[in-house]
Amino acid sequence: MPTYAVRAPLARWLAAEADRAAADLGRYRLLDAGCGEKPYAPLFATHVSQYVGLDTAAHAHADLVGPIEAIPAADASFDLVLCIQVLEHVDDPAQAVRELARVTRPGGRVLLSTHGAMVYHPNPSDSWRWTHEGLERLFAANGEWRSVTVSPGSGTASSLAMLNAIFLEHALRRTPLRPLRGPVVATLNRLARWLDGRSPTLRGTRPGTLAANYHVVAERAA
């Protein structure tokens, strides 16, 4: 998978956070802001009292309809709020974060992921990219938080491998070399993961590093 550097760490992180929230909060009411087809619901199924999906258009998986900048829910109505791979597509990220904070109860938390380095992928727009410092400042300025933790979803080598894998996927798609796409991408992913595993620097946020994705845990002030 060309986007392995985003998807695999994201799934592991969400699974761990689902368990951690259960340990800290008990059974919790969850909002999935920008839910799509609710692909992450199975990770939370055993822990939630209610899993509520919000999307911008009505469909079978959307329990609420509206933009993240104006969530149609009461203040402090959710224990845990997800916003997964959505922030880069919203019109107003600051207002979106304020709304995520508003609907999260005191002592609850927001789990958000968004891109650092990624190819242009409109859905329907694609307006923003972030650094860890930018996300920290965005949250600090838009909500009352007890803590905000931003971490790279994958290391520099994996992020570079992902960008090259996406390029190769497109370049080889209509050529006789098309059957090689899978093995080449898999080799890139394995090599990059090995390199990141051997170097704490590649997995960090020092100058010169690169992250395809960031994971944010923001805990509301009690």
Salt bridges, closest charged atoms under 4 A:
GLU17 OE1 - ARG20 NH2 3.06
ASP19 OD1 - HIS47 NE2 2.78
ASP24 OD2 - ARG20 NH1 3.69
ASP24 OD2 - ARG109 NH2 2.90
ASP55 OD2 - HIS59 NE2 2.94
ASP63 OD2 - LYS38 NZ 2.79
ASP75 OD1 - ARG102 NH1 2.64
ASP79 OD1 - ARG105 NE 2.45
GLU88 OE2 - HIS89 NE2 3.67
GLU88 OE2 - HIS115 NE2 3.63
GLU88 OE2 - HIS121 NE2 3.72
GLU99 OE2 - ARG102 NE 2.72
ASP126 OD2 - HIS121 ND1 3.15
ASP126 OD2 - ARG129 NH2 2.65
GLU169 OE2 - ARG181 NH1 2.97
GLU219 OE2 - ARG20 NH1 3.71
GLU219 OE2 - ARG109 NH2 3.47
GLU219 OE1 - ARG146 NH2 2.75
